[in-house]
Amino acid sequence: NALEQGLSIALVPGGATEGLYASPGKHILVLKKRKGFIKLAMEHGADLVPSYSFGETDCYNQLSDAWPPVKRFQAKFQRVLGLSLPLVTNLIPNKAKVTIVFGKPIEVKKNPKPTDAEVEALLEVYMTRLREHFEEWAPTYIPNPEHRKLEII
């Protein structure tokens, strides 16, 4: 296990589900119910580093944006099979500058058996710091002020 060896790991807590929400000009993160990465960090005393990839959602156009019934199909597909099925209108990515910015690490004390309340509290800290980090860098990497809104679901 990399964490047991003191190595750093990178996780995408929103996973494939987050990909269903990716669309140019939108910034939607699936985090509120994603507590496994927080618990893992606590169990190993691994610091959390808030980061955001600006421009990533501009790479593909979701078919569900152009045709809303697709969103219902994707939701049902995910419920039944447990898999996310992003459907895009472009096979070649849109030309987009993708920039990843990293925030100040959140120190995590080792806690081999964190309670649900402790996990929830750290998740709230993480989401707050991530939102602050997004708001700090959004004016630099998102030209349109109307698109500078981060939604965490």
Chimera marker file (.cmm) of the C-alpha trace (Angstrom):
<marker_set name="trace">
<marker id="1" x="0.000" y="0.000" z="0.000" r="1" g="1" b="0" radius="0.5"/>
<marker id="2" x="1.474" y="3.314" z="-1.106" r="1" g="1" b="0" radius="0.5"/>
<marker id="3" x="0.106" y="5.244" z="1.874" r="1" g="1" b="0" radius="0.5"/>
<marker id="4" x="1.604" y="2.763" z="4.331" r="1" g="1" b="0" radius="0.5"/>
<marker id="5" x="4.975" y="3.366" z="2.651" r="1" g="1" b="0" radius="0.5"/>
<marker id="6" x="4.566" y="7.124" z="3.138" r="1" g="1" b="0" radius="0.5"/>
<marker id="7" x="4.077" y="7.796" z="-0.572" r="1" g="1" b="0" radius="0.5"/>
<marker id="8" x="1.632" y="10.310" z="-2.004" r="1" g="1" b="0" radius="0.5"/>
<marker id="9" x="-1.303" y="9.229" z="-4.114" r="1" g="1" b="0" radius="0.5"/>
<marker id="10" x="-3.706" y="11.124" z="-6.363" r="1" g="1" b="0" radius="0.5"/>
<marker id="11" x="-7.410" y="10.330" z="-6.307" r="1" g="1" b="0" radius="0.5"/>
<marker id="12" x="-10.353" y="11.682" z="-8.259" r="1" g="1" b="0" radius="0.5"/>
<marker id="13" x="-13.113" y="11.592" z="-5.630" r="1" g="1" b="0" radius="0.5"/>
<marker id="14" x="-15.881" y="12.508" z="-8.094" r="1" g="1" b="0" radius="0.5"/>
<marker id="15" x="-14.947" y="9.559" z="-10.277" r="1" g="1" b="0" radius="0.5"/>
<marker id="16" x="-16.763" y="8.716" z="-13.470" r="1" g="1" b="0" radius="0.5"/>
<marker id="17" x="-20.013" y="10.147" z="-12.105" r="1" g="1" b="0" radius="0.5"/>
<marker id="18" x="-18.460" y="13.600" z="-12.171" r="1" g="1" b="0" radius="0.5"/>
<marker id="19" x="-17.792" y="13.088" z="-15.872" r="1" g="1" b="0" radius="0.5"/>
<marker id="20" x="-21.533" y="13.049" z="-16.499" r="1" g="1" b="0" radius="0.5"/>
<marker id="21" x="-21.694" y="16.669" z="-15.339" r="1" g="1" b="0" radius="0.5"/>
<marker id="22" x="-18.634" y="17.885" z="-17.265" r="1" g="1" b="0" radius="0.5"/>
<marker id="23" x="-19.611" y="20.452" z="-19.850" r="1" g="1" b="0" radius="0.5"/>
<marker id="24" x="-17.984" y="23.619" z="-21.224" r="1" g="1" b="0" radius="0.5"/>
<marker id="25" x="-18.470" y="26.545" z="-18.873" r="1" g="1" b="0" radius="0.5"/>
<marker id="26" x="-19.731" y="24.387" z="-15.991" r="1" g="1" b="0" radius="0.5"/>
<marker id="27" x="-17.814" y="23.517" z="-12.839" r="1" g="1" b="0" radius="0.5"/>
<marker id="28" x="-19.642" y="20.760" z="-10.972" r="1" g="1" b="0" radius="0.5"/>
<marker id="29" x="-17.901" y="18.477" z="-8.487" r="1" g="1" b="0" radius="0.5"/>
<marker id="30" x="-19.401" y="15.311" z="-7.002" r="1" g="1" b="0" radius="0.5"/>
<marker id="31" x="-18.086" y="15.427" z="-3.431" r="1" g="1" b="0" radius="0.5"/>
<marker id="32" x="-20.775" y="15.718" z="-0.755" r="1" g="1" b="0" radius="0.5"/>
<marker id="33" x="-21.279" y="11.959" z="-0.410" r="1" g="1" b="0" radius="0.5"/>
<marker id="34" x="-17.694" y="10.955" z="-1.306" r="1" g="1" b="0" radius="0.5"/>
<marker id="35" x="-16.208" y="10.234" z="2.093" r="1" g="1" b="0" radius="0.5"/>
<marker id="36" x="-13.957" y="7.256" z="1.329" r="1" g="1" b="0" radius="0.5"/>
<marker id="37" x="-10.945" y="9.370" z="0.370" r="1" g="1" b="0" radius="0.5"/>
<marker id="38" x="-11.339" y="11.408" z="3.565" r="1" g="1" b="0" radius="0.5"/>
<marker id="39" x="-11.520" y="8.272" z="5.708" r="1" g="1" b="0" radius="0.5"/>
<marker id="40" x="-8.475" y="6.831" z="3.938" r="1" g="1" b="0" radius="0.5"/>
<marker id="41" x="-6.504" y="10.024" z="4.570" r="1" g="1" b="0" radius="0.5"/>
<marker id="42" x="-7.456" y="9.942" z="8.243" r="1" g="1" b="0" radius="0.5"/>
<marker id="43" x="-6.587" y="6.264" z="8.675" r="1" g="1" b="0" radius="0.5"/>
<marker id="44" x="-3.099" y="6.886" z="7.274" r="1" g="1" b="0" radius="0.5"/>
<marker id="45" x="-2.481" y="10.460" z="8.428" r="1" g="1" b="0" radius="0.5"/>
<marker id="46" x="-2.110" y="11.561" z="4.809" r="1" g="1" b="0" radius="0.5"/>
<marker id="47" x="-2.500" y="15.279" z="4.155" r="1" g="1" b="0" radius="0.5"/>
<marker id="48" x="-5.143" y="16.352" z="1.646" r="1" g="1" b="0" radius="0.5"/>
<marker id="49" x="-4.187" y="18.789" z="-1.108" r="1" g="1" b="0" radius="0.5"/>
<marker id="50" x="-7.120" y="20.649" z="-2.670" r="1" g="1" b="0" radius="0.5"/>
<marker id="51" x="-6.613" y="20.909" z="-6.415" r="1" g="1" b="0" radius="0.5"/>
<marker id="52" x="-8.664" y="21.903" z="-9.419" r="1" g="1" b="0" radius="0.5"/>
<marker id="53" x="-8.197" y="21.388" z="-13.157" r="1" g="1" b="0" radius="0.5"/>
<marker id="54" x="-9.291" y="24.541" z="-14.942" r="1" g="1" b="0" radius="0.5"/>
<marker id="55" x="-10.269" y="23.935" z="-18.574" r="1" g="1" b="0" radius="0.5"/>
<marker id="56" x="-10.877" y="20.214" z="-18.174" r="1" g="1" b="0" radius="0.5"/>
<marker id="57" x="-14.657" y="20.564" z="-18.553" r="1" g="1" b="0" radius="0.5"/>
<marker id="58" x="-14.168" y="22.477" z="-21.813" r="1" g="1" b="0" radius="0.5"/>
<marker id="59" x="-12.675" y="19.486" z="-23.640" r="1" g="1" b="0" radius="0.5"/>
<marker id="60" x="-15.898" y="17.673" z="-24.535" r="1" g="1" b="0" radius="0.5"/>
<marker id="61" x="-19.510" y="18.556" z="-25.309" r="1" g="1" b="0" radius="0.5"/>
<marker id="62" x="-22.023" y="16.306" z="-23.565" r="1" g="1" b="0" radius="0.5"/>
<marker id="63" x="-24.835" y="14.951" z="-25.714" r="1" g="1" b="0" radius="0.5"/>
<marker id="64" x="-27.120" y="15.376" z="-22.698" r="1" g="1" b="0" radius="0.5"/>
<marker id="65" x="-26.676" y="19.170" z="-22.918" r="1" g="1" b="0" radius="0.5"/>
<marker id="66" x="-28.051" y="19.154" z="-26.459" r="1" g="1" b="0" radius="0.5"/>
<marker id="67" x="-30.671" y="16.447" z="-25.856" r="1" g="1" b="0" radius="0.5"/>
<marker id="68" x="-31.992" y="16.230" z="-22.247" r="1" g="1" b="0" radius="0.5"/>
<marker id="69" x="-33.526" y="12.699" z="-22.501" r="1" g="1" b="0" radius="0.5"/>
<marker id="70" x="-29.945" y="11.398" z="-22.640" r="1" g="1" b="0" radius="0.5"/>
<marker id="71" x="-29.398" y="12.560" z="-19.023" r="1" g="1" b="0" radius="0.5"/>
<marker id="72" x="-32.305" y="10.356" z="-17.858" r="1" g="1" b="0" radius="0.5"/>
<marker id="73" x="-30.879" y="7.398" z="-19.780" r="1" g="1" b="0" radius="0.5"/>
<marker id="74" x="-27.434" y="7.951" z="-18.252" r="1" g="1" b="0" radius="0.5"/>
<marker id="75" x="-28.894" y="8.132" z="-14.732" r="1" g="1" b="0" radius="0.5"/>
<marker id="76" x="-30.857" y="4.901" z="-15.227" r="1" g="1" b="0" radius="0.5"/>
<marker id="77" x="-27.848" y="3.168" z="-16.799" r="1" g="1" b="0" radius="0.5"/>
<marker id="78" x="-25.733" y="4.153" z="-13.807" r="1" g="1" b="0" radius="0.5"/>
<marker id="79" x="-28.377" y="3.045" z="-11.293" r="1" g="1" b="0" radius="0.5"/>
<marker id="80" x="-28.846" y="-0.364" z="-12.931" r="1" g="1" b="0" radius="0.5"/>
<marker id="81" x="-25.260" y="-1.218" z="-13.906" r="1" g="1" b="0" radius="0.5"/>
<marker id="82" x="-23.285" y="0.973" z="-11.520" r="1" g="1" b="0" radius="0.5"/>
<marker id="83" x="-21.336" y="2.490" z="-14.421" r="1" g="1" b="0" radius="0.5"/>
<marker id="84" x="-21.250" y="6.035" z="-15.726" r="1" g="1" b="0" radius="0.5"/>
<marker id="85" x="-21.699" y="6.458" z="-19.450" r="1" g="1" b="0" radius="0.5"/>
<marker id="86" x="-20.653" y="9.918" z="-20.642" r="1" g="1" b="0" radius="0.5"/>
<marker id="87" x="-21.854" y="10.475" z="-24.203" r="1" g="1" b="0" radius="0.5"/>
<marker id="88" x="-20.093" y="13.257" z="-26.069" r="1" g="1" b="0" radius="0.5"/>
<marker id="89" x="-20.741" y="14.928" z="-29.407" r="1" g="1" b="0" radius="0.5"/>
<marker id="90" x="-17.076" y="15.301" z="-30.322" r="1" g="1" b="0" radius="0.5"/>
<marker id="91" x="-14.628" y="12.412" z="-30.631" r="1" g="1" b="0" radius="0.5"/>
<marker id="92" x="-11.650" y="14.748" z="-30.768" r="1" g="1" b="0" radius="0.5"/>
<marker id="93" x="-11.389" y="17.003" z="-27.701" r="1" g="1" b="0" radius="0.5"/>
<marker id="94" x="-12.078" y="20.709" z="-28.069" r="1" g="1" b="0" radius="0.5"/>
<marker id="95" x="-8.942" y="22.806" z="-28.007" r="1" g="1" b="0" radius="0.5"/>
<marker id="96" x="-8.743" y="23.874" z="-24.387" r="1" g="1" b="0" radius="0.5"/>
<marker id="97" x="-5.947" y="24.944" z="-22.098" r="1" g="1" b="0" radius="0.5"/>
<marker id="98" x="-6.021" y="22.709" z="-19.018" r="1" g="1" b="0" radius="0.5"/>
<marker id="99" x="-4.247" y="24.052" z="-15.951" r="1" g="1" b="0" radius="0.5"/>
<marker id="100" x="-4.098" y="22.228" z="-12.627" r="1" g="1" b="0" radius="0.5"/>
<marker id="101" x="-3.652" y="24.386" z="-9.551" r="1" g="1" b="0" radius="0.5"/>
<marker id="102" x="-2.745" y="22.981" z="-6.149" r="1" g="1" b="0" radius="0.5"/>
<marker id="103" x="-3.724" y="24.519" z="-2.835" r="1" g="1" b="0" radius="0.5"/>
<marker id="104" x="-2.080" y="24.472" z="0.556" r="1" g="1" b="0" radius="0.5"/>
<marker id="105" x="-2.152" y="20.968" z="2.082" r="1" g="1" b="0" radius="0.5"/>
<marker id="106" x="-4.685" y="20.265" z="4.809" r="1" g="1" b="0" radius="0.5"/>
<marker id="107" x="-2.855" y="18.560" z="7.649" r="1" g="1" b="0" radius="0.5"/>
<marker id="108" x="-4.545" y="15.290" z="8.631" r="1" g="1" b="0" radius="0.5"/>
<marker id="109" x="-3.758" y="13.613" z="11.941" r="1" g="1" b="0" radius="0.5"/>
<marker id="110" x="-3.574" y="9.822" z="11.846" r="1" g="1" b="0" radius="0.5"/>
<marker id="111" x="-6.764" y="8.266" z="13.207" r="1" g="1" b="0" radius="0.5"/>
<marker id="112" x="-7.054" y="4.501" z="12.543" r="1" g="1" b="0" radius="0.5"/>
<marker id="113" x="-10.793" y="4.451" z="13.337" r="1" g="1" b="0" radius="0.5"/>
<marker id="114" x="-12.376" y="7.811" z="12.536" r="1" g="1" b="0" radius="0.5"/>
<marker id="115" x="-16.030" y="8.297" z="13.429" r="1" g="1" b="0" radius="0.5"/>
<marker id="116" x="-18.580" y="9.309" z="10.809" r="1" g="1" b="0" radius="0.5"/>
<marker id="117" x="-18.752" y="12.755" z="12.442" r="1" g="1" b="0" radius="0.5"/>
<marker id="118" x="-14.967" y="13.188" z="12.211" r="1" g="1" b="0" radius="0.5"/>
<marker id="119" x="-14.981" y="12.155" z="8.546" r="1" g="1" b="0" radius="0.5"/>
<marker id="120" x="-17.872" y="14.532" z="7.812" r="1" g="1" b="0" radius="0.5"/>
<marker id="121" x="-16.096" y="17.410" z="9.587" r="1" g="1" b="0" radius="0.5"/>
<marker id="122" x="-12.905" y="16.932" z="7.565" r="1" g="1" b="0" radius="0.5"/>
<marker id="123" x="-14.909" y="16.642" z="4.338" r="1" g="1" b="0" radius="0.5"/>
<marker id="124" x="-16.489" y="20.031" z="5.144" r="1" g="1" b="0" radius="0.5"/>
<marker id="125" x="-13.023" y="21.536" z="5.683" r="1" g="1" b="0" radius="0.5"/>
<marker id="126" x="-11.835" y="20.024" z="2.390" r="1" g="1" b="0" radius="0.5"/>
<marker id="127" x="-14.842" y="21.351" z="0.432" r="1" g="1" b="0" radius="0.5"/>
<marker id="128" x="-14.462" y="24.824" z="1.981" r="1" g="1" b="0" radius="0.5"/>
<marker id="129" x="-10.755" y="24.983" z="1.151" r="1" g="1" b="0" radius="0.5"/>
<marker id="130" x="-11.391" y="23.668" z="-2.371" r="1" g="1" b="0" radius="0.5"/>
<marker id="131" x="-14.068" y="26.316" z="-2.960" r="1" g="1" b="0" radius="0.5"/>
<marker id="132" x="-11.732" y="29.062" z="-1.666" r="1" g="1" b="0" radius="0.5"/>
<marker id="133" x="-8.967" y="27.722" z="-3.912" r="1" g="1" b="0" radius="0.5"/>
<marker id="134" x="-11.297" y="27.700" z="-6.931" r="1" g="1" b="0" radius="0.5"/>
<marker id="135" x="-12.455" y="31.264" z="-6.216" r="1" g="1" b="0" radius="0.5"/>
<marker id="136" x="-8.852" y="32.448" z="-5.867" r="1" g="1" b="0" radius="0.5"/>
<marker id="137" x="-7.797" y="31.111" z="-9.278" r="1" g="1" b="0" radius="0.5"/>
<marker id="138" x="-11.036" y="31.323" z="-11.290" r="1" g="1" b="0" radius="0.5"/>
<marker id="139" x="-10.474" y="34.933" z="-12.453" r="1" g="1" b="0" radius="0.5"/>
<marker id="140" x="-7.091" y="33.889" z="-13.865" r="1" g="1" b="0" radius="0.5"/>
<marker id="141" x="-8.273" y="30.797" z="-15.754" r="1" g="1" b="0" radius="0.5"/>
<marker id="142" x="-11.959" y="31.418" z="-16.520" r="1" g="1" b="0" radius="0.5"/>
<marker id="143" x="-12.336" y="34.463" z="-18.801" r="1" g="1" b="0" radius="0.5"/>
<marker id="144" x="-16.141" y="34.637" z="-18.576" r="1" g="1" b="0" radius="0.5"/>
<marker id="145" x="-17.249" y="35.825" z="-15.099" r="1" g="1" b="0" radius="0.5"/>
<marker id="146" x="-20.613" y="34.078" z="-15.584" r="1" g="1" b="0" radius="0.5"/>
<marker id="147" x="-18.790" y="30.726" z="-15.618" r="1" g="1" b="0" radius="0.5"/>
<marker id="148" x="-16.877" y="31.308" z="-12.375" r="1" g="1" b="0" radius="0.5"/>
<marker id="149" x="-19.308" y="29.367" z="-10.199" r="1" g="1" b="0" radius="0.5"/>
<marker id="150" x="-18.301" y="26.119" z="-8.521" r="1" g="1" b="0" radius="0.5"/>
<marker id="151" x="-21.149" y="23.776" z="-7.660" r="1" g="1" b="0" radius="0.5"/>
<marker id="152" x="-20.475" y="20.924" z="-5.247" r="1" g="1" b="0" radius="0.5"/>
<marker id="153" x="-23.081" y="18.179" z="-5.222" r="1" g="1" b="0" radius="0.5"/>
<link id1="1" id2="2" r="1" g="1" b="0" radius="0.2"/>
<link id1="2" id2="3" r="1" g="1" b="0" radius="0.2"/>
<link id1="3" id2="4" r="1" g="1" b="0" radius="0.2"/>
<link id1="4" id2="5" r="1" g="1" b="0" radius="0.2"/>
<link id1="5" id2="6" r="1" g="1" b="0" radius="0.2"/>
<link id1="6" id2="7" r="1" g="1" b="0" radius="0.2"/>
<link id1="7" id2="8" r="1" g="1" b="0" radius="0.2"/>
<link id1="8" id2="9" r="1" g="1" b="0" radius="0.2"/>
<link id1="9" id2="10" r="1" g="1" b="0" radius="0.2"/>
<link id1="10" id2="11" r="1" g="1" b="0" radius="0.2"/>
<link id1="11" id2="12" r="1" g="1" b="0" radius="0.2"/>
<link id1="12" id2="13" r="1" g="1" b="0" radius="0.2"/>
<link id1="13" id2="14" r="1" g="1" b="0" radius="0.2"/>
<link id1="14" id2="15" r="1" g="1" b="0" radius="0.2"/>
<link id1="15" id2="16" r="1" g="1" b="0" radius="0.2"/>
<link id1="16" id2="17" r="1" g="1" b="0" radius="0.2"/>
<link id1="17" id2="18" r="1" g="1" b="0" radius="0.2"/>
<link id1="18" id2="19" r="1" g="1" b="0" radius="0.2"/>
<link id1="19" id2="20" r="1" g="1" b="0" radius="0.2"/>
<link id1="20" id2="21" r="1" g="1" b="0" radius="0.2"/>
<link id1="21" id2="22" r="1" g="1" b="0" radius="0.2"/>
<link id1="22" id2="23" r="1" g="1" b="0" radius="0.2"/>
<link id1="23" id2="24" r="1" g="1" b="0" radius="0.2"/>
<link id1="24" id2="25" r="1" g="1" b="0" radius="0.2"/>
<link id1="25" id2="26" r="1" g="1" b="0" radius="0.2"/>
<link id1="26" id2="27" r="1" g="1" b="0" radius="0.2"/>
<link id1="27" id2="28" r="1" g="1" b="0" radius="0.2"/>
<link id1="28" id2="29" r="1" g="1" b="0" radius="0.2"/>
<link id1="29" id2="30" r="1" g="1" b="0" radius="0.2"/>
<link id1="30" id2="31" r="1" g="1" b="0" radius="0.2"/>
<link id1="31" id2="32" r="1" g="1" b="0" radius="0.2"/>
<link id1="32" id2="33" r="1" g="1" b="0" radius="0.2"/>
<link id1="33" id2="34" r="1" g="1" b="0" radius="0.2"/>
<link id1="34" id2="35" r="1" g="1" b="0" radius="0.2"/>
<link id1="35" id2="36" r="1" g="1" b="0" radius="0.2"/>
<link id1="36" id2="37" r="1" g="1" b="0" radius="0.2"/>
<link id1="37" id2="38" r="1" g="1" b="0" radius="0.2"/>
<link id1="38" id2="39" r="1" g="1" b="0" radius="0.2"/>
<link id1="39" id2="40" r="1" g="1" b="0" radius="0.2"/>
<link id1="40" id2="41" r="1" g="1" b="0" radius="0.2"/>
<link id1="41" id2="42" r="1" g="1" b="0" radius="0.2"/>
<link id1="42" id2="43" r="1" g="1" b="0" radius="0.2"/>
<link id1="43" id2="44" r="1" g="1" b="0" radius="0.2"/>
<link id1="44" id2="45" r="1" g="1" b="0" radius="0.2"/>
<link id1="45" id2="46" r="1" g="1" b="0" radius="0.2"/>
<link id1="46" id2="47" r="1" g="1" b="0" radius="0.2"/>
<link id1="47" id2="48" r="1" g="1" b="0" radius="0.2"/>
<link id1="48" id2="49" r="1" g="1" b="0" radius="0.2"/>
<link id1="49" id2="50" r="1" g="1" b="0" radius="0.2"/>
<link id1="50" id2="51" r="1" g="1" b="0" radius="0.2"/>
<link id1="51" id2="52" r="1" g="1" b="0" radius="0.2"/>
<link id1="52" id2="53" r="1" g="1" b="0" radius="0.2"/>
<link id1="53" id2="54" r="1" g="1" b="0" radius="0.2"/>
<link id1="54" id2="55" r="1" g="1" b="0" radius="0.2"/>
<link id1="55" id2="56" r="1" g="1" b="0" radius="0.2"/>
<link id1="56" id2="57" r="1" g="1" b="0" radius="0.2"/>
<link id1="57" id2="58" r="1" g="1" b="0" radius="0.2"/>
<link id1="58" id2="59" r="1" g="1" b="0" radius="0.2"/>
<link id1="59" id2="60" r="1" g="1" b="0" radius="0.2"/>
<link id1="60" id2="61" r="1" g="1" b="0" radius="0.2"/>
<link id1="61" id2="62" r="1" g="1" b="0" radius="0.2"/>
<link id1="62" id2="63" r="1" g="1" b="0" radius="0.2"/>
<link id1="63" id2="64" r="1" g="1" b="0" radius="0.2"/>
<link id1="64" id2="65" r="1" g="1" b="0" radius="0.2"/>
<link id1="65" id2="66" r="1" g="1" b="0" radius="0.2"/>
<link id1="66" id2="67" r="1" g="1" b="0" radius="0.2"/>
<link id1="67" id2="68" r="1" g="1" b="0" radius="0.2"/>
<link id1="68" id2="69" r="1" g="1" b="0" radius="0.2"/>
<link id1="69" id2="70" r="1" g="1" b="0" radius="0.2"/>
<link id1="70" id2="71" r="1" g="1" b="0" radius="0.2"/>
<link id1="71" id2="72" r="1" g="1" b="0" radius="0.2"/>
<link id1="72" id2="73" r="1" g="1" b="0" radius="0.2"/>
<link id1="73" id2="74" r="1" g="1" b="0" radius="0.2"/>
<link id1="74" id2="75" r="1" g="1" b="0" radius="0.2"/>
<link id1="75" id2="76" r="1" g="1" b="0" radius="0.2"/>
<link id1="76" id2="77" r="1" g="1" b="0" radius="0.2"/>
<link id1="77" id2="78" r="1" g="1" b="0" radius="0.2"/>
<link id1="78" id2="79" r="1" g="1" b="0" radius="0.2"/>
<link id1="79" id2="80" r="1" g="1" b="0" radius="0.2"/>
<link id1="80" id2="81" r="1" g="1" b="0" radius="0.2"/>
<link id1="81" id2="82" r="1" g="1" b="0" radius="0.2"/>
<link id1="82" id2="83" r="1" g="1" b="0" radius="0.2"/>
<link id1="83" id2="84" r="1" g="1" b="0" radius="0.2"/>
<link id1="84" id2="85" r="1" g="1" b="0" radius="0.2"/>
<link id1="85" id2="86" r="1" g="1" b="0" radius="0.2"/>
<link id1="86" id2="87" r="1" g="1" b="0" radius="0.2"/>
<link id1="87" id2="88" r="1" g="1" b="0" radius="0.2"/>
<link id1="88" id2="89" r="1" g="1" b="0" radius="0.2"/>
<link id1="89" id2="90" r="1" g="1" b="0" radius="0.2"/>
<link id1="90" id2="91" r="1" g="1" b="0" radius="0.2"/>
<link id1="91" id2="92" r="1" g="1" b="0" radius="0.2"/>
<link id1="92" id2="93" r="1" g="1" b="0" radius="0.2"/>
<link id1="93" id2="94" r="1" g="1" b="0" radius="0.2"/>
<link id1="94" id2="95" r="1" g="1" b="0" radius="0.2"/>
<link id1="95" id2="96" r="1" g="1" b="0" radius="0.2"/>
<link id1="96" id2="97" r="1" g="1" b="0" radius="0.2"/>
<link id1="97" id2="98" r="1" g="1" b="0" radius="0.2"/>
<link id1="98" id2="99" r="1" g="1" b="0" radius="0.2"/>
<link id1="99" id2="100" r="1" g="1" b="0" radius="0.2"/>
<link id1="100" id2="101" r="1" g="1" b="0" radius="0.2"/>
<link id1="101" id2="102" r="1" g="1" b="0" radius="0.2"/>
<link id1="102" id2="103" r="1" g="1" b="0" radius="0.2"/>
<link id1="103" id2="104" r="1" g="1" b="0" radius="0.2"/>
<link id1="104" id2="105" r="1" g="1" b="0" radius="0.2"/>
<link id1="105" id2="106" r="1" g="1" b="0" radius="0.2"/>
<link id1="106" id2="107" r="1" g="1" b="0" radius="0.2"/>
<link id1="107" id2="108" r="1" g="1" b="0" radius="0.2"/>
<link id1="108" id2="109" r="1" g="1" b="0" radius="0.2"/>
<link id1="109" id2="110" r="1" g="1" b="0" radius="0.2"/>
<link id1="110" id2="111" r="1" g="1" b="0" radius="0.2"/>
<link id1="111" id2="112" r="1" g="1" b="0" radius="0.2"/>
<link id1="112" id2="113" r="1" g="1" b="0" radius="0.2"/>
<link id1="113" id2="114" r="1" g="1" b="0" radius="0.2"/>
<link id1="114" id2="115" r="1" g="1" b="0" radius="0.2"/>
<link id1="115" id2="116" r="1" g="1" b="0" radius="0.2"/>
<link id1="116" id2="117" r="1" g="1" b="0" radius="0.2"/>
<link id1="117" id2="118" r="1" g="1" b="0" radius="0.2"/>
<link id1="118" id2="119" r="1" g="1" b="0" radius="0.2"/>
<link id1="119" id2="120" r="1" g="1" b="0" radius="0.2"/>
<link id1="120" id2="121" r="1" g="1" b="0" radius="0.2"/>
<link id1="121" id2="122" r="1" g="1" b="0" radius="0.2"/>
<link id1="122" id2="123" r="1" g="1" b="0" radius="0.2"/>
<link id1="123" id2="124" r="1" g="1" b="0" radius="0.2"/>
<link id1="124" id2="125" r="1" g="1" b="0" radius="0.2"/>
<link id1="125" id2="126" r="1" g="1" b="0" radius="0.2"/>
<link id1="126" id2="127" r="1" g="1" b="0" radius="0.2"/>
<link id1="127" id2="128" r="1" g="1" b="0" radius="0.2"/>
<link id1="128" id2="129" r="1" g="1" b="0" radius="0.2"/>
<link id1="129" id2="130" r="1" g="1" b="0" radius="0.2"/>
<link id1="130" id2="131" r="1" g="1" b="0" radius="0.2"/>
<link id1="131" id2="132" r="1" g="1" b="0" radius="0.2"/>
<link id1="132" id2="133" r="1" g="1" b="0" radius="0.2"/>
<link id1="133" id2="134" r="1" g="1" b="0" radius="0.2"/>
<link id1="134" id2="135" r="1" g="1" b="0" radius="0.2"/>
<link id1="135" id2="136" r="1" g="1" b="0" radius="0.2"/>
<link id1="136" id2="137" r="1" g="1" b="0" radius="0.2"/>
<link id1="137" id2="138" r="1" g="1" b="0" radius="0.2"/>
<link id1="138" id2="139" r="1" g="1" b="0" radius="0.2"/>
<link id1="139" id2="140" r="1" g="1" b="0" radius="0.2"/>
<link id1="140" id2="141" r="1" g="1" b="0" radius="0.2"/>
<link id1="141" id2="142" r="1" g="1" b="0" radius="0.2"/>
<link id1="142" id2="143" r="1" g="1" b="0" radius="0.2"/>
<link id1="143" id2="144" r="1" g="1" b="0" radius="0.2"/>
<link id1="144" id2="145" r="1" g="1" b="0" radius="0.2"/>
<link id1="145" id2="146" r="1" g="1" b="0" radius="0.2"/>
<link id1="146" id2="147" r="1" g="1" b="0" radius="0.2"/>
<link id1="147" id2="148" r="1" g="1" b="0" radius="0.2"/>
<link id1="148" id2="149" r="1" g="1" b="0" radius="0.2"/>
<link id1="149" id2="150" r="1" g="1" b="0" radius="0.2"/>
<link id1="150" id2="151" r="1" g="1" b="0" radius="0.2"/>
<link id1="151" id2="152" r="1" g="1" b="0" radius="0.2"/>
<link id1="152" id2="153" r="1" g="1" b="0" radius="0.2"/>
</marker_set>
